[in-house]
Structures are given as C-alpha cells and as structure tokens.
Amino acid sequence: MSLSLKPISDSKVTEAIMPYLKDPRLVRELAYVNGKWVNGNSDVAVLNPATDDIIGHCTQLQPLQISHAIDVADQAFPAWRALMADERAAILMRWHDLILEHKEDLAILMVLEQGKSLSDARGEVDYGASFIRWFAEEGRRAYGETIPSHIPNAQLATLREPIGVAALITPWNFPSAMITRKAAAALAIGCTVLVKPANETPFSALALAELAERAGFPAGVYNVITGDGAEVCSVLCQSDKVKALSFTGSTRVGKLLLEQAAATVKKCSMELGGNAPFIVLPDMDIAAAARAAVDAKFQTAGQDCLAANRIFVPRARYEAFLEAFAAEMASIKVGNGFDDGVTMGPLIFRQAVSKAQEIVDDAIAKGARLIAGDQSQAPGPNFFMPTLLADVTPQMKVFREENFCPVAGVLPYDSIDELIPQANDTEYGLAAYVYGHDIRHIWQLMRGLEFGMVSVNSVKMTGHGIPFGGVKQSGLGREGSRHGFDEYSQIKYYCLGAMPTVSGS
C-alpha cells in the first residue's frame, strides 16, 4: 500500500488526515476529561517525521485543568472499584473489540505521527489490544490468600484492592501499546486513570479515548490529559489524590519523577532505558545469528528500549559475522512508512539524527571501523541509514549509552567468563539476547547476565503474559502478566477473630 498526503498549509490540519480514515471521528485534537473533549488555551503542532509536514495540533491543558482532571478521576474511583470484575471486564472487552475493528485507521494515525512502517503499526495495534483482553480476563483472578493462623480462634487472610487514581505517562515510540499495557491493568483491577501521552504522538492516545468512550467507560474513569510534559508531571506528582505513577521513558526523566513523587509517597513503576547485549555463542550458525541480530537491532529504527545495542561475537568468527550482518542489513528498506516494502522509517525528530551521527563520529574517533552506513542515501532529514560499527570498545558512546537509533556496535570476545562482566558493564539491565545451542553456555549466561529479561534464540520476547521490566537503572516493577496488577493495587491483610462467648447466653 502506498499512501501520500497532500501538503498541509492551513490550521485545519485534521482535514488532511480525515480523507484517509474510514472513521474520521477518531481524529481528536482536544484532551479527554470526565467524558468530555476539553480545550486548553494553547496548542502544539504535531509533525509527520517522514515529511516534516504538520498533521495536526494538540491542545495543551493548564495546571488548573490538570488538577480538575485529577479530581474527577478521584470522584469516579469509588463507583468504578465497586463494580464486579466481570462488569469491568465487559467494558474492557468492548474497548478491545473496537480497537481491532478500527485497526487500519489506528495504524494510519500511528504512521503519520510516529513514522514506523504501516506493517509495524498494524502489529502494534494487535499487540496493544492483547493487553486489554489479558487484563480483562485476569481481573477475575485477582485473588487474595488465606494464611494459616498463629492466633487462636482467628482467621487470617489478604485482599488485593485497587490503589486509586493512576497516572500513566507514556512514550512516543509505542504510542498505542504502552498506553494499553498500563491502562488495561489499572482499569481491570479497579483504578481510574489519567493518561499523559507524548506531545510528539498524541493522536493515537486520543483515538483510544474516543473508542473508550464508545465502549462505555463511565465519565472520569479513563482520561487523556495533553500538555507540557514537565508541567503535567509536576501537578501529577504533587497531588495526594494520585496514588500510583507509571512511567515509560528515559532513566534521566524517571529519576526526576521518582524525586517528585517521593513527597506524596506514590507507588511508582518505571520502565526506563536499556542497553541490550546480543551474544552469539561459538556453536551458533553465523548467518542465522546475523539475521536475528539485524532484527533485534533495527526494530522501530532502533528507537526501542529492547533494541540490541552491543553485539558480542566469538573472535574466531568475528569477520564472518560482520560480513553476514552487513549483507543482511543491506536488505532493510528505509523510507516513508506508507511506501510499499519499507521496513524502517525515520527517527522521531531532527535531534535524534544529530545524536546518531555523534555516536558514530565518537566511535570512529576512538578506533571503530565503519563497515556500512552511507548517510548520503537517507531519504530525508529525519532519516538515519542503518549503520554497522566494528571493533567497539567500552570507552565509546555506542557501548555505554542507550543510543535509540539504527547504529549497531559489534565487538569480539574470547571466552564466556570474560564476556559476562563485559555484557553486564552498563547501568542498564532491561533485556539481553543469547543465540547458541550449548545448554551449559546458555544456562551460564541466563544466570550470569544482570538483566530483567533474557531471550534465547528468539528476537520476540514480549507479550501480554510475560512480566516486562528490568533491573538496575532500567526501572522498577513489571508490566504485563499477573504481576502487572502489582503496580496498581495494594494488599490488605485482615485478622478475623472469634468473639468471646458470653456466659449464660
């Protein structure tokens, strides 16, 4: 499918999007609070990163409006938590079904504002919807537990209760799925939510709000607040009524939010940066390893916390791997996400391109070899061509930083015992990839790698049923799986003692 947008020259920008959607009502430029579409007193332009065209404007709520949104979510909480789990599940499943019914429109909106390929956008819509189904069903199994009593004539047990209003701060790289992964868990357990999407990608979030309204969420239960990131987060963190804060984004911002949330002792879950190692074992087929490494590195143009940043290869097979990786990388088609055959889109904004080039320049200045990556072939100013660097060392930015761009760094190793501390030499601890067959080496790495998730012989590791999250400075808590409820609930213990018998009764 090829889809080109006509040039946008006036402020009625949604008119340039609507003709390409089956349901134009999905295009919303206002915030969604208490079941109503709300305007702020300013707006920001939303750009298509592939073309730099303005595709819309999104309203910016002011602090008093954000405080009002918190109030209505707080007021809606008692009635929402009082519903039976089945009743909440029924609304969630209507939301799920509507999302899949409007999958193509949601994917088009995502390509326009985020830049990923249309096939990737369709996949994200499916992925995001899967969390809603999972938590709708899992909400019926949010069990407490009974405790063998050490107190005579007493029954001891626990209940799992919703924590209250949950603020969900989501990123631009997965503008739909990162919302549903958080919101579905919070809503299913009985919380009300305030979603703060990235200003670069608000339309996916607002389209989800439109479908949530159609699904029948009561007013105040599901809200989307748009505005200046720092300003919104400040109000959310200062409010005593916001009981839980979930954030996906950089480690730097996550630390700032933890500091701000400490004053009100919120329950915080943080899905932060990553610097994933991709480890090729000595017995692995080199061609298969190269294909997998390319897939792991260049998903979402490298703008993915799971992207493989540092690729470790046995020294004896090092040059053969570089050759195979470069050949596999050459098959990536870079361009507008609507164009046929495109597998990698632009970076989200111009500064990301500058950072990518800075990472490459730093590595070359410190002795890395540039194997492939001709930036003169980039189809636009926001694009960065897939790049392969060899002979990477720990002193280079490509090794130390979460680069969030399509730059792969490869380095050789001599032994597993040497490899493990080198792979762990990072402040991050989100995900790691291991490719090979020797179970002794696989087990040694699975236990020795300091990462929250280790994927063996599979690039795909995420899904609704797995506990997604990291260790070290990659975050706190888990999303997805039954553990996803932990971030939005609290355990209440009760001791039910028997009343003493009254004499003569």
Phi, psi and omega per residue, in radians:
M1 nan 2.253 3.008
S2 -1.976 2.345 -3.108
L3 -2.423 2.123 3.111
S4 -2.079 2.469 -3.124
L5 -1.705 2.480 3.070
K6 -1.231 2.648 -3.140
P7 -0.997 2.534 -3.113
I8 -1.851 2.160 -3.049
S9 -2.245 -0.083 -3.134
D10 -2.257 3.077 -3.047
S11 -1.382 -0.233 3.113
K12 -1.435 1.044 -2.940
V13 -1.218 -0.491 -3.138
T14 -1.090 -0.383 3.094
E15 -1.135 -0.373 3.104
A16 -1.434 -0.323 3.134
I17 -1.657 -0.725 -2.965
M18 -0.953 -0.669 -3.124
P19 -1.066 -0.310 -3.098
Y20 -1.671 0.009 -3.120
L21 -1.933 2.485 3.043
K22 -1.205 -0.561 -3.118
D23 -2.177 1.578 -3.091
P24 -1.083 -0.317 -3.132
R25 -1.166 -0.223 3.105
L26 -1.248 -0.310 3.140
V27 -1.472 1.945 -3.114
R28 -2.224 2.357 3.138
E29 -1.956 0.070 -3.129
L30 -1.943 2.792 3.047
A31 -1.301 2.877 -3.104
Y32 -2.180 1.919 -3.056
V33 -2.374 2.241 3.067
N34 1.007 0.650 3.122
G35 1.312 0.239 -3.124
K36 -2.293 2.668 3.073
W37 -1.561 2.131 -2.907
V38 -2.080 2.368 3.130
N39 -1.771 2.442 2.978
G40 -1.584 -2.919 -3.139
N41 -1.830 0.227 3.038
S42 -2.723 3.007 3.078
D43 -2.573 2.925 3.078
V44 -2.180 2.598 3.109
A45 -1.368 2.492 3.050
V46 -1.922 2.212 -3.040
L47 -1.858 2.593 2.923
N48 -1.453 1.965 -3.054
P49 -1.139 -0.351 3.131
A50 -1.318 -0.486 -3.042
T51 -2.154 -0.257 -3.020
D52 1.172 0.176 3.038
D53 -1.273 2.546 2.981
I54 -1.320 2.191 3.125
I55 -1.861 -0.128 3.137
G56 3.051 3.065 3.036
H57 -2.239 2.491 -3.126
C58 -2.095 2.307 -3.099
T59 -1.166 2.658 3.130
Q60 -2.047 1.946 3.118
L61 -1.263 2.645 3.115
Q62 -1.668 2.849 -3.076
P63 -0.912 -0.711 3.133
L64 -1.139 -0.607 3.107
Q65 -1.216 -0.629 3.101
I66 -1.177 -0.720 3.079
S67 -1.076 -0.672 3.083
H68 -1.105 -0.713 3.115
A69 -1.078 -0.694 3.076
I70 -1.078 -0.766 -3.133
D71 -1.043 -0.807 -3.082
V72 -1.210 -0.600 3.070
A73 -1.136 -0.670 3.105
D74 -1.148 -0.706 3.141
Q75 -1.209 -0.546 -3.129
A76 -1.384 -0.289 -3.017
F77 -1.073 -0.838 -3.060
P78 -1.005 -0.753 -3.116
A79 -1.223 -0.654 -3.127
W80 -1.191 -0.758 -3.141
R81 -1.186 -0.461 -3.099
A82 -1.314 -0.296 3.091
L83 -1.125 2.643 3.013
M84 -1.189 2.655 3.141
A85 -0.976 -0.630 3.121
D86 -1.117 -0.632 -3.136
E87 -1.202 -0.739 3.075
R88 -1.138 -0.682 -3.133
A89 -1.083 -0.656 -3.125
A90 -1.102 -0.710 3.114
I91 -1.196 -0.751 3.107
L92 -1.043 -0.699 -3.128
M93 -1.235 -0.537 3.026
R94 -1.139 -0.701 3.076
W95 -1.065 -0.821 3.109
H96 -0.959 -0.856 -3.085
D97 -1.148 -0.675 3.117
L98 -1.152 -0.653 3.115
I99 -1.087 -0.791 3.133
L100 -1.208 -0.591 3.092
E101 -1.093 -0.582 -3.111
H102 -1.864 0.467 -3.055
K103 -0.959 -0.796 -3.059
E104 -1.158 -0.742 3.103
D105 -1.111 -0.751 3.131
L106 -1.115 -0.649 3.120
A107 -1.171 -0.718 3.122
I108 -1.080 -0.797 3.094
L109 -1.013 -0.702 -3.111
M110 -1.163 -0.740 3.102
V111 -1.073 -0.718 -3.105
L112 -1.091 -0.741 -3.028
E113 -1.706 -0.390 -3.100
Q114 -1.875 -0.587 3.053
G115 1.767 -0.188 -3.098
K116 -1.174 2.865 -3.110
S117 -1.153 2.737 -3.109
L118 -1.083 -0.668 3.130
S119 -1.145 -0.696 3.085
D120 -1.128 -0.688 -3.139
A121 -1.131 -0.727 3.083
R122 -1.061 -0.738 3.119
G123 -1.081 -0.654 3.127
E124 -1.176 -0.650 3.109
V125 -1.066 -0.784 3.087
D126 -1.060 -0.798 -3.133
Y127 -1.042 -0.812 3.140
G128 -1.104 -0.727 -3.140
A129 -1.124 -0.549 -3.090
S130 -1.095 -0.536 3.117
F131 -1.203 -0.598 3.141
I132 -1.158 -0.805 3.096
R133 -1.061 -0.808 -3.099
W134 -0.997 -0.896 -3.050
F135 -1.316 -0.491 3.024
A136 -1.046 -0.733 3.135
E137 -1.331 -0.702 -3.077
E138 -1.232 -0.416 3.115
G139 -1.043 -0.463 3.096
R140 -1.293 -0.178 -3.079
R141 -2.107 0.538 3.101
A142 -1.457 1.235 -2.967
Y143 -1.346 2.671 2.827
G144 -1.606 -2.814 3.134
E145 -2.606 2.678 3.027
T146 -1.675 2.595 -3.071
I147 -2.130 2.193 3.066
P148 -0.966 2.208 -2.968
S149 -1.410 2.421 2.975
H150 -1.814 0.052 -3.130
I151 -1.909 2.200 -3.120
P152 -1.012 2.380 3.042
N153 1.028 0.633 3.124
A154 -2.316 2.570 3.058
Q155 -1.904 2.217 -3.122
L156 -1.970 2.425 -3.123
A157 -2.851 2.996 3.078
T158 -2.247 2.704 3.000
L159 -2.135 2.590 2.993
R160 -1.795 2.076 -3.083
E161 -2.086 2.566 3.088
P162 -1.122 2.532 -3.021
I163 -1.411 -0.464 -3.118
G164 2.321 -2.429 3.138
V165 -1.336 2.262 3.133
A166 -2.023 2.240 3.059
A167 -1.704 2.236 -3.046
L168 -2.105 1.953 -3.086
I169 -1.861 2.039 -2.933
T170 -2.068 2.729 -3.031
P171 -1.658 3.068 -3.113
W172 -1.548 -0.272 -3.027
N173 -1.357 -0.503 3.019
F174 -2.282 1.371 -2.926
P175 -1.275 -0.165 3.104
S176 -1.927 -0.920 -3.024
A177 -1.170 -0.556 3.131
M178 -1.249 -0.383 3.037
I179 -1.312 -0.895 -3.052
T180 -1.176 -0.581 3.135
R181 -1.089 -0.629 3.106
K182 -1.456 -0.901 -2.993
A183 -1.130 -0.694 -3.098
A184 -1.092 -0.704 3.114
A185 -1.132 -0.816 -3.104
A186 -1.119 -0.787 -3.099
L187 -1.184 -0.715 -3.095
A188 -1.131 -0.609 -3.120
I189 -1.401 -0.261 3.072
G190 2.038 0.169 3.090
C191 -1.496 2.756 2.891
T192 -1.741 2.718 -2.962
V193 -2.299 2.644 2.981
L194 -2.152 1.958 -3.128
V195 -1.664 2.191 3.030
K196 -1.968 1.758 3.116
P197 -1.422 2.863 3.049
A198 -1.170 2.502 3.128
N199 -1.140 -0.364 3.097
E200 -1.259 -0.461 -3.030
T201 -2.397 1.040 -3.093
P202 -1.422 -0.395 -2.973
F203 -1.200 -0.575 3.070
S204 -1.095 -0.742 3.140
A205 -1.141 -0.736 -3.098
L206 -1.252 -0.558 3.043
A207 -1.150 -0.667 3.065
L208 -1.103 -0.628 3.102
A209 -1.152 -0.715 3.082
E210 -1.021 -0.751 3.135
L211 -1.267 -0.555 3.071
A212 -1.117 -0.692 3.099
E213 -1.080 -0.770 3.131
R214 -1.144 -0.539 -3.130
A215 -1.224 -0.354 3.063
G216 1.814 0.340 3.036
F217 -1.086 2.307 3.096
P218 -1.068 2.660 3.128
A219 -0.965 2.365 3.094
G220 1.577 -0.207 -3.101
V221 -1.386 -0.773 -3.129
Y222 -2.123 2.027 -3.082
N223 -2.255 2.524 3.055
V224 -2.119 2.041 -3.115
I225 -1.925 2.126 3.127
T226 -1.886 2.547 -3.129
G227 2.905 -3.088 3.092
D228 -1.058 2.244 -3.022
G229 -1.002 -0.875 -3.105
A230 -1.114 -0.677 -3.105
E231 -1.200 -0.805 3.134
V232 -1.080 -0.818 -3.100
C233 -1.107 -0.620 3.111
S234 -1.084 -0.791 3.139
V235 -1.136 -0.761 -3.130
L236 -1.080 -0.777 -3.076
C237 -1.223 -0.552 -3.115
Q238 -1.364 -0.344 -3.038
S239 -1.350 2.253 3.036
D240 -1.229 -0.349 -3.096
K241 -1.371 -0.393 3.055
V242 -1.459 1.990 -3.028
K243 -1.685 -0.413 -3.122
A244 -2.342 2.501 3.123
L245 -2.275 2.116 3.096
S246 -2.071 2.269 -3.054
F247 -2.342 2.355 2.943
T248 -2.099 2.144 -3.114
G249 2.954 -2.706 -3.051
S250 -1.290 2.693 3.079
T251 -1.104 -0.652 3.137
R252 -1.021 -0.870 -3.138
V253 -1.206 -0.647 3.113
G254 -1.012 -0.720 3.111
K255 -1.111 -0.700 3.115
L256 -1.107 -0.728 3.137
L257 -1.165 -0.674 3.095
L258 -1.074 -0.693 3.090
E259 -1.098 -0.794 -3.106
Q260 -1.187 -0.657 -3.096
A261 -1.312 -0.289 -3.101
A262 -1.107 -0.542 -3.090
A263 -1.092 -0.519 3.134
T264 -1.938 0.163 3.062
V265 0.853 0.953 3.101
K266 -1.356 2.703 2.937
K267 -1.360 2.100 -3.054
C268 -2.023 2.300 2.969
S269 -2.096 2.343 -3.008
M270 -2.283 2.103 2.999
E271 -1.920 1.762 -2.920
L272 -1.894 -2.646 -2.978
G273 -1.238 2.931 3.105
G274 -2.463 2.759 3.075
N275 -2.589 1.193 -2.903
A276 -1.222 2.284 2.943
P277 -1.451 2.530 3.005
F278 -2.075 2.001 -2.978
I279 -1.937 2.105 3.070
V280 -1.689 2.106 3.129
L281 -1.447 2.785 -3.042
P282 -1.048 -0.467 -3.072
D283 -1.649 0.135 -3.075
M284 -1.465 2.438 3.034
D285 -1.104 2.208 -3.014
I286 -1.163 -0.723 -3.134
A287 -1.106 -0.751 3.125
A288 -1.155 -0.690 3.123
A289 -1.124 -0.713 3.142
A290 -1.129 -0.734 3.109
R291 -1.058 -0.790 -3.129
A292 -1.151 -0.702 -3.128
A293 -1.135 -0.679 3.087
V294 -1.100 -0.768 3.114
D295 -1.088 -0.732 -3.094
A296 -1.236 -0.511 -3.098
K297 -1.438 -0.759 -2.895
F298 -1.764 0.169 3.044
Q299 -1.065 2.370 -3.112
T300 0.952 0.666 -3.133
A301 0.987 0.545 -3.111
G302 1.382 -0.034 -3.109
Q303 -1.560 1.084 -3.018
D304 -2.575 2.275 -3.126
C305 -1.128 -0.293 3.094
L306 -1.603 -0.068 -3.061
A307 -1.059 2.423 3.100
A308 -1.261 2.008 -3.114
N309 -1.683 -0.708 -3.057
R310 -2.088 2.068 -3.046
I311 -1.906 2.064 -3.074
F312 -1.809 2.233 -3.053
V313 -2.294 2.428 3.085
P314 -0.985 2.407 -3.047
R315 -1.010 -0.651 -3.103
A316 -1.144 -0.350 -3.076
R317 -2.082 0.238 -2.996
Y318 -1.093 -0.947 -3.072
E319 -1.150 -0.645 3.106
A320 -1.114 -0.666 3.108
F321 -1.153 -0.784 3.129
L322 -0.992 -0.751 3.134
E323 -1.111 -0.786 -3.129
A324 -1.167 -0.692 3.129
F325 -1.118 -0.783 -3.129
A326 -1.092 -0.681 3.131
A327 -1.171 -0.727 3.125
E328 -1.173 -0.700 -3.126
M329 -1.118 -0.531 -3.117
A330 -1.147 -0.327 -3.123
S331 -1.428 -0.152 3.115
I332 -1.216 2.250 3.097
K333 -1.790 2.069 -3.091
V334 -1.733 2.353 3.107
G335 2.959 -2.932 3.099
N336 -1.096 2.329 -3.057
G337 -1.067 -0.292 3.122
F338 -1.529 -0.231 -3.084
D339 -1.360 2.519 -3.102
D340 -1.045 2.360 3.046
G341 1.432 -0.123 -3.128
V342 -1.192 2.277 3.113
T343 -2.018 -0.160 3.108
M344 -2.509 2.207 -3.119
G345 -1.678 -2.824 -3.103
P346 -1.375 2.987 2.897
L347 -1.399 2.856 -2.931
I348 -1.214 -0.561 3.101
F349 -2.727 2.992 -3.012
R350 -1.074 -0.628 -3.133
Q351 -1.084 -0.529 3.117
A352 -1.175 -0.606 3.080
V353 -1.157 -0.765 3.117
S354 -1.070 -0.714 3.130
K355 -1.138 -0.710 3.123
A356 -1.054 -0.781 3.133
Q357 -1.148 -0.630 3.096
E358 -1.083 -0.699 3.121
I359 -1.132 -0.738 3.121
V360 -1.146 -0.817 -3.122
D361 -1.070 -0.724 3.129
D362 -1.071 -0.763 -3.116
A363 -1.141 -0.777 -3.124
I364 -1.129 -0.707 3.126
A365 -1.099 -0.440 -3.116
K366 -1.769 0.221 2.987
G367 1.913 0.035 3.118
A368 -1.294 2.683 3.043
R369 -1.703 2.317 3.018
L370 -1.533 1.846 -3.095
I371 -1.454 -0.704 -3.123
A372 -2.772 2.630 3.122
G373 2.384 1.406 -3.101
D374 -1.689 1.805 -3.062
Q375 -1.263 -0.224 3.071
S376 -1.184 -0.274 3.140
Q377 -1.555 -0.048 -3.123
A378 -1.060 2.303 -3.073
P379 -1.373 0.022 3.126
G380 -3.057 2.950 -3.046
P381 -1.169 -0.352 3.134
N382 -1.699 0.142 -3.133
F383 -1.761 2.580 3.020
F384 -2.335 2.143 -3.073
M385 -1.219 2.537 3.093
P386 -0.930 2.348 -2.997
T387 -2.286 2.408 3.124
L388 -2.085 2.131 3.083
L389 -1.977 2.323 3.092
A390 -1.917 2.858 3.087
D391 1.088 0.671 3.117
V392 -1.223 2.550 3.095
T393 -2.219 2.843 -3.131
P394 -1.111 -0.239 3.136
Q395 -1.405 -0.157 -3.053
M396 -1.606 2.603 3.111
K397 -1.056 -0.605 -3.118
V398 -1.110 -0.443 3.080
F399 -1.503 -0.720 -2.959
R400 -1.483 -0.613 -2.977
E401 -1.751 2.726 2.905
E402 -1.345 1.816 -2.943
N403 -1.400 -0.408 3.040
F404 0.902 0.742 3.130
C405 -2.737 2.946 -3.057
P406 -1.449 0.978 3.108
V407 -2.094 2.056 -3.140
A408 -1.775 2.305 3.092
G409 -1.966 2.198 -3.079
V410 -2.062 2.457 3.106
L411 -2.546 2.632 -3.107
P412 -1.541 2.766 2.999
Y413 -2.406 2.805 -3.081
D414 -1.900 -0.465 -3.128
S415 -2.677 2.738 3.121
I416 -1.122 -0.680 -3.128
D417 -1.097 -0.602 3.083
E418 -1.329 -0.585 -3.043
L419 -1.189 -0.756 -2.993
I420 -1.021 -0.887 3.117
P421 -1.126 -0.517 3.117
Q422 -1.218 -0.728 3.106
A423 -1.147 -0.601 -3.138
N424 -1.404 -0.095 -3.068
D425 -1.349 1.223 3.135
T426 -2.813 2.619 3.081
E427 -1.251 -0.283 -3.082
Y428 -1.587 2.791 3.114
G429 -2.752 0.899 -3.088
L430 -1.540 -1.187 -3.020
A431 -2.406 2.698 3.068
A432 -2.489 2.624 3.106
Y433 -2.066 2.417 3.088
V434 -2.276 2.239 3.123
Y435 -2.166 2.097 3.140
G436 2.946 -3.053 -3.047
H437 -2.216 -0.397 -3.099
D438 -1.217 1.937 -3.028
I439 -1.121 -0.481 3.117
R440 -1.142 -0.771 3.117
H441 -1.204 -0.707 -3.136
I442 -1.060 -0.829 -3.118
W443 -1.142 -0.685 3.114
Q444 -1.054 -0.691 3.129
L445 -1.317 -0.728 3.133
M446 -1.003 -0.678 3.140
R447 -1.483 -0.520 -3.043
G448 -1.534 -0.391 -3.119
L449 -1.338 2.285 -3.099
E450 -1.617 1.202 -3.121
F451 -2.414 2.581 -3.105
G452 -1.237 -0.405 -3.119
M453 -2.420 2.297 3.098
V454 -2.204 2.129 -3.136
S455 -1.902 2.169 -3.111
V456 -1.869 2.092 3.071
N457 1.023 0.573 3.080
S458 -2.727 2.204 3.049
V459 -1.285 -0.685 -3.141
K460 -1.345 2.117 3.119
M461 -2.300 -0.216 -3.035
T462 -1.656 2.965 3.131
G463 2.832 2.954 -3.032
H464 -1.125 -0.481 -3.039
G465 -1.615 0.033 -3.079
I466 -1.874 2.601 3.119
P467 -1.436 1.691 -3.071
F468 -1.421 2.189 3.089
G469 2.898 2.952 -3.045
G470 -2.185 -3.102 3.079
V471 -2.124 -3.111 -3.073
K472 0.929 -2.363 -3.072
Q473 -1.567 0.348 3.042
S474 -1.592 -0.005 2.986
G475 2.400 -3.059 -3.112
L476 -2.346 2.357 3.046
G477 1.523 -3.132 -3.112
R478 -2.369 2.579 3.074
E479 -2.102 2.600 -3.024
G480 1.380 2.991 -3.132
S481 1.072 -3.121 3.115
R482 -1.156 -0.390 3.132
H483 -1.255 -0.263 3.120
G484 -1.094 -0.409 3.097
F485 -1.255 -0.403 -3.056
D486 -1.027 -0.550 -3.052
E487 -1.322 -0.272 -3.052
Y488 -2.171 0.285 -3.125
S489 -2.475 2.945 3.095
Q490 -2.442 2.675 -3.095
I491 -1.631 2.193 3.031
K492 -1.874 2.146 3.092
Y493 -1.663 2.446 3.008
Y494 -2.324 2.571 3.075
C495 -2.049 1.970 -3.100
L496 -1.828 1.715 -3.107
G497 -1.534 2.633 3.101
A498 -1.383 2.334 3.074
M499 -1.151 2.409 3.103
P500 -1.107 2.552 3.128
T501 -1.309 2.271 3.137
V502 -1.443 2.249 -3.088
S503 -1.046 2.314 3.082
G504 1.514 -0.073 -3.124
S505 -1.445 nan nan
